Amino acid sequence: MGEFDPAKVREISLDSVHRVAGRSASDAKAELGLDWMQDLVWHITIVQEDEDPPLHPAAKSRIRRTIRDVLVNGGDKHYPFVRFLSRSDVTADLRARPL
């Protein structure tokens, strides 16, 4: 199949949270970018609302593996780097970036 587009990777990410954790994430963002070896990879951010209980580390690991497996099975060989943030983390992260 080949490379997925960011909207499809976002959908895969949100679906993976639901399948693994049995609940929804409030949002996700997916972008192709470079890693430290200058290889093209997916940078994925999954956002939860502040009032949602944090995901257990084992669930985060399973979500990461699920995303990777769906990408690989679909023919997209770009490794997914996944981070989990709360809504307030996202706001702080955006304020910390220069305009």
Backbone as JSON Lines, residues from 0, in Angstrom:
{"i":0,"aa":"M","n":[0.83,-1.19,0.0],"ca":[0.0,0.0,0.0],"c":[0.87,1.25,0.0]}
{"i":1,"aa":"G","n":[1.84,1.37,0.9],"ca":[2.7,2.54,0.93],"c":[2.45,3.43,2.12]}
{"i":2,"aa":"E","n":[2.87,4.66,1.98],"ca":[2.8,5.63,3.07],"c":[1.37,6.14,3.28]}
{"i":3,"aa":"F","n":[0.96,6.2,4.56],"ca":[-0.33,6.78,4.91],"c":[-0.2,8.3,4.97]}
{"i":4,"aa":"D","n":[-1.31,9.0,4.87],"ca":[-1.29,10.45,5.06],"c":[-1.52,10.76,6.55]}
{"i":5,"aa":"P","n":[-1.19,11.99,6.97],"ca":[-1.33,12.33,8.4],"c":[-2.74,12.14,8.95]}
{"i":6,"aa":"A","n":[-3.76,12.4,8.16],"ca":[-5.14,12.23,8.64],"c":[-5.42,10.76,8.94]}
{"i":7,"aa":"K","n":[-4.92,9.85,8.12],"ca":[-5.12,8.43,8.35],"c":[-4.35,7.95,9.58]}
{"i":8,"aa":"V","n":[-3.13,8.45,9.76],"ca":[-2.34,8.07,10.94],"c":[-3.0,8.62,12.2]}
{"i":9,"aa":"R","n":[-3.58,9.81,12.13],"ca":[-4.34,10.36,13.27],"c":[-5.5,9.43,13.61]}
{"i":10,"aa":"E","n":[-6.25,9.0,12.59],"ca":[-7.38,8.09,12.79],"c":[-6.92,6.76,13.4]}
{"i":11,"aa":"I","n":[-5.82,6.22,12.89],"ca":[-5.26,4.98,13.43],"c":[-4.89,5.16,14.9]}
{"i":12,"aa":"S","n":[-4.29,6.29,15.23],"ca":[-3.87,6.57,16.6],"c":[-5.06,6.64,17.55]}
{"i":13,"aa":"L","n":[-6.09,7.38,17.16],"ca":[-7.28,7.5,18.0],"c":[-7.97,6.15,18.16]}
{"i":14,"aa":"D","n":[-8.04,5.38,17.07],"ca":[-8.65,4.06,17.13],"c":[-7.85,3.13,18.04]}
{"i":15,"aa":"S","n":[-6.52,3.23,18.0],"ca":[-5.67,2.37,18.84],"c":[-5.9,2.64,20.31]}
{"i":16,"aa":"V","n":[-6.06,3.91,20.69],"ca":[-6.34,4.24,22.09],"c":[-7.66,3.59,22.5]}
{"i":17,"aa":"H","n":[-8.65,3.71,21.66],"ca":[-9.96,3.15,21.99],"c":[-9.89,1.63,22.09]}
{"i":18,"aa":"R","n":[-9.23,0.98,21.15],"ca":[-9.14,-0.49,21.16],"c":[-8.36,-1.02,22.36]}
{"i":19,"aa":"V","n":[-7.27,-0.35,22.71],"ca":[-6.41,-0.85,23.8],"c":[-6.95,-0.44,25.16]}
{"i":20,"aa":"A","n":[-7.3,0.85,25.31],"ca":[-7.66,1.37,26.63],"c":[-9.17,1.39,26.87]}
{"i":21,"aa":"G","n":[-9.95,1.15,25.84],"ca":[-11.4,1.15,26.01],"c":[-12.0,2.51,26.25]}
{"i":22,"aa":"R","n":[-11.27,3.54,25.89],"ca":[-11.79,4.91,26.02],"c":[-11.21,5.76,24.91]}
{"i":23,"aa":"S","n":[-11.7,6.96,24.81],"ca":[-11.28,7.83,23.72],"c":[-10.22,8.81,24.18]}
{"i":24,"aa":"A","n":[-9.36,9.17,23.26],"ca":[-8.47,10.31,23.45],"c":[-9.22,11.52,22.89]}
{"i":25,"aa":"S","n":[-8.9,12.7,23.39],"ca":[-9.63,13.86,22.9],"c":[-9.12,14.32,21.54]}
{"i":26,"aa":"D","n":[-7.85,14.02,21.22],"ca":[-7.3,14.44,19.93],"c":[-5.99,13.71,19.68]}
{"i":27,"aa":"A","n":[-5.53,13.8,18.46],"ca":[-4.23,13.26,18.08],"c":[-3.71,14.07,16.91]}
{"i":28,"aa":"K","n":[-2.4,14.14,16.81],"ca":[-1.76,14.84,15.71],"c":[-0.66,13.94,15.18]}
{"i":29,"aa":"A","n":[-0.53,13.85,13.87],"ca":[0.51,13.03,13.25],"c":[1.22,13.85,12.17]}
{"i":30,"aa":"E","n":[2.55,13.83,12.24],"ca":[3.36,14.54,11.25],"c":[4.55,13.67,10.87]}
{"i":31,"aa":"L","n":[4.91,13.69,9.59],"ca":[6.15,13.05,9.18],"c":[7.29,14.01,9.48]}
{"i":32,"aa":"G","n":[8.37,13.47,10.01],"ca":[9.54,14.28,10.33],"c":[10.76,13.38,10.41]}
{"i":33,"aa":"L","n":[11.86,13.96,10.79],"ca":[13.11,13.22,10.86],"c":[13.43,12.81,12.29]}
{"i":34,"aa":"D","n":[14.1,11.67,12.44],"ca":[14.61,11.28,13.75],"c":[16.08,11.68,13.83]}
{"i":35,"aa":"W","n":[16.76,11.25,14.88],"ca":[18.15,11.65,15.1],"c":[19.1,11.07,14.06]}
{"i":36,"aa":"M","n":[18.66,10.05,13.31],"ca":[19.49,9.44,12.26],"c":[19.12,9.99,10.88]}
{"i":37,"aa":"Q","n":[18.25,11.0,10.86],"ca":[17.76,11.62,9.64],"c":[16.88,10.68,8.8]}
{"i":38,"aa":"D","n":[16.25,9.71,9.49],"ca":[15.28,8.84,8.84],"c":[13.89,9.46,8.99]}
{"i":39,"aa":"L","n":[13.06,9.27,7.98],"ca":[11.7,9.78,8.02],"c":[10.85,8.89,8.94]}
{"i":40,"aa":"V","n":[10.19,9.51,9.94],"ca":[9.4,8.79,10.94],"c":[8.1,9.57,11.18]}
{"i":41,"aa":"W","n":[7.16,8.9,11.81],"ca":[5.93,9.57,12.26],"c":[6.15,10.12,13.66]}
{"i":42,"aa":"H","n":[5.8,11.38,13.86],"ca":[5.76,12.0,15.19],"c":[4.28,12.14,15.52]}
{"i":43,"aa":"I","n":[3.84,11.37,16.51],"ca":[2.42,11.33,16.87],"c":[2.24,11.83,18.29]}
{"i":44,"aa":"T","n":[1.3,12.74,18.49],"ca":[0.94,13.23,19.82],"c":[-0.51,12.86,20.07]}
{"i":45,"aa":"I","n":[-0.74,12.15,21.17],"ca":[-2.09,11.78,21.58],"c":[-2.44,12.62,22.8]}
{"i":46,"aa":"V","n":[-3.59,13.29,22.73],"ca":[-3.99,14.24,23.78],"c":[-5.18,13.68,24.55]}
{"i":47,"aa":"Q","n":[-5.07,13.78,25.88],"ca":[-6.18,13.43,26.77],"c":[-6.62,14.68,27.51]}
{"i":48,"aa":"E","n":[-7.88,14.72,27.87],"ca":[-8.37,15.82,28.68],"c":[-7.79,15.72,30.09]}
{"i":49,"aa":"D","n":[-7.62,16.85,30.74],"ca":[-7.01,16.89,32.08],"c":[-7.78,16.06,33.1]}
{"i":50,"aa":"E","n":[-9.11,16.02,32.95],"ca":[-9.91,15.3,33.94],"c":[-9.93,13.78,33.72]}
{"i":51,"aa":"D","n":[-9.43,13.32,32.56],"ca":[-9.36,11.87,32.31],"c":[-8.24,11.25,33.13]}
{"i":52,"aa":"P","n":[-8.44,10.05,33.66],"ca":[-7.35,9.4,34.39],"c":[-6.2,9.1,33.43]}
{"i":53,"aa":"P","n":[-4.96,9.24,33.89],"ca":[-3.83,8.98,33.0],"c":[-3.8,7.51,32.56]}
{"i":54,"aa":"L","n":[-3.31,7.3,31.37],"ca":[-3.15,5.93,30.88],"c":[-2.0,5.26,31.62]}
{"i":55,"aa":"H","n":[-2.18,4.0,31.93],"ca":[-1.15,3.2,32.58],"c":[0.02,3.01,31.59]}
{"i":56,"aa":"P","n":[1.26,2.99,32.07],"ca":[2.4,2.8,31.16],"c":[2.28,1.56,30.27]}
{"i":57,"aa":"A","n":[1.74,0.48,30.8],"ca":[1.57,-0.73,29.97],"c":[0.57,-0.48,28.84]}
{"i":58,"aa":"A","n":[-0.48,0.29,29.12],"ca":[-1.45,0.62,28.07],"c":[-0.8,1.5,27.01]}
{"i":59,"aa":"K","n":[0.02,2.46,27.44],"ca":[0.72,3.31,26.47],"c":[1.62,2.47,25.56]}
{"i":60,"aa":"S","n":[2.29,1.5,26.14],"ca":[3.16,0.62,25.36],"c":[2.35,-0.19,24.34]}
{"i":61,"aa":"R","n":[1.21,-0.72,24.77],"ca":[0.36,-1.49,23.86],"c":[-0.21,-0.6,22.75]}
{"i":62,"aa":"I","n":[-0.55,0.63,23.08],"ca":[-1.05,1.58,22.07],"c":[0.04,1.84,21.04]}
{"i":63,"aa":"R","n":[1.26,2.08,21.51],"ca":[2.37,2.31,20.57],"c":[2.56,1.11,19.63]}
{"i":64,"aa":"R","n":[2.54,-0.1,20.2],"ca":[2.71,-1.31,19.38],"c":[1.55,-1.48,18.4]}
{"i":65,"aa":"T","n":[0.35,-1.17,18.84],"ca":[-0.82,-1.3,17.97],"c":[-0.7,-0.35,16.79]}
{"i":66,"aa":"I","n":[-0.33,0.9,17.05],"ca":[-0.14,1.87,15.97],"c":[0.92,1.36,15.0]}
{"i":67,"aa":"R","n":[2.05,0.92,15.54],"ca":[3.14,0.42,14.69],"c":[2.67,-0.75,13.84]}
{"i":68,"aa":"D","n":[1.96,-1.69,14.45],"ca":[1.5,-2.88,13.72],"c":[0.54,-2.51,12.59]}
{"i":69,"aa":"V","n":[-0.38,-1.58,12.86],"ca":[-1.33,-1.17,11.81],"c":[-0.59,-0.49,10.67]}
{"i":70,"aa":"L","n":[0.38,0.35,10.99],"ca":[1.16,1.02,9.94],"c":[1.92,0.0,9.1]}
{"i":71,"aa":"V","n":[2.64,-0.9,9.76],"ca":[3.43,-1.9,9.05],"c":[2.53,-2.8,8.19]}
{"i":72,"aa":"N","n":[1.43,-3.27,8.76],"ca":[0.51,-4.13,8.01],"c":[-0.12,-3.41,6.82]}
{"i":73,"aa":"G","n":[-0.19,-2.08,6.9],"ca":[-0.72,-1.29,5.8],"c":[0.34,-0.88,4.79]}
{"i":74,"aa":"G","n":[1.59,-1.27,5.04],"ca":[2.66,-0.98,4.1],"c":[3.45,0.28,4.39]}
{"i":75,"aa":"D","n":[3.13,0.98,5.48],"ca":[3.86,2.2,5.84],"c":[5.0,1.8,6.79]}
{"i":76,"aa":"K","n":[6.23,1.96,6.33],"ca":[7.4,1.51,7.09],"c":[8.0,2.59,8.0]}
{"i":77,"aa":"H","n":[7.37,3.76,8.08],"ca":[7.89,4.83,8.93],"c":[7.61,4.5,10.4]}
{"i":78,"aa":"Y","n":[8.65,4.51,11.21],"ca":[8.49,4.18,12.63],"c":[7.68,5.27,13.33]}
{"i":79,"aa":"P","n":[6.72,4.9,14.19],"ca":[5.94,5.91,14.9],"c":[6.53,6.22,16.28]}
{"i":80,"aa":"F","n":[6.88,7.47,16.5],"ca":[7.25,7.95,17.83],"c":[6.0,8.58,18.42]}
{"i":81,"aa":"V","n":[5.5,8.0,19.51],"ca":[4.22,8.42,20.08],"c":[4.45,9.03,21.46]}
{"i":82,"aa":"R","n":[3.89,10.22,21.67],"ca":[3.91,10.82,23.01],"c":[2.48,11.08,23.44]}
{"i":83,"aa":"F","n":[2.28,11.06,24.73],"ca":[0.96,11.26,25.33],"c":[1.01,12.53,26.16]}
{"i":84,"aa":"L","n":[0.08,13.44,25.92],"ca":[0.02,14.69,26.65],"c":[-1.4,14.93,27.15]}
{"i":85,"aa":"S","n":[-1.48,15.65,28.26],"ca":[-2.79,16.13,28.7],"c":[-3.07,17.45,27.99]}
{"i":86,"aa":"R","n":[-4.31,17.89,28.01],"ca":[-4.67,19.16,27.36],"c":[-3.83,20.31,27.91]}
{"i":87,"aa":"S","n":[-3.6,20.35,29.22],"ca":[-2.79,21.45,29.8],"c":[-1.34,21.34,29.37]}
{"i":88,"aa":"D","n":[-0.82,20.11,29.16],"ca":[0.54,19.95,28.63],"c":[0.65,20.54,27.23]}
{"i":89,"aa":"V","n":[-0.38,20.32,26.42],"ca":[-0.36,20.85,25.05],"c":[-0.33,22.36,25.09]}
{"i":90,"aa":"T","n":[-1.14,22.97,25.94],"ca":[-1.16,24.43,26.06],"c":[0.2,24.95,26.5]}
{"i":91,"aa":"A","n":[0.82,24.31,27.47],"ca":[2.15,24.73,27.94],"c":[3.18,24.53,26.84]}
{"i":92,"aa":"D","n":[3.09,23.44,26.1],"ca":[4.03,23.15,25.02],"c":[3.93,24.22,23.93]}
{"i":93,"aa":"L","n":[2.72,24.63,23.58],"ca":[2.53,25.65,22.56],"c":[3.07,27.0,23.02]}
{"i":94,"aa":"R","n":[2.9,27.31,24.32],"ca":[3.41,28.58,24.83],"c":[4.94,28.6,24.85]}
{"i":95,"aa":"A","n":[5.56,27.43,24.99],"ca":[7.02,27.35,25.09],"c":[7.7,27.48,23.72]}
{"i":96,"aa":"R","n":[6.96,27.27,22.65],"ca":[7.56,27.33,21.31],"c":[7.64,28.78,20.83]}
{"i":97,"aa":"P","n":[8.75,29.14,20.21],"ca":[8.85,30.51,19.67],"c":[7.92,30.66,18.47]}
{"i":98,"aa":"L","n":[7.41,31.87,18.32],"ca":[6.5,32.15,17.18],"c":[7.24,32.46,15.92]}
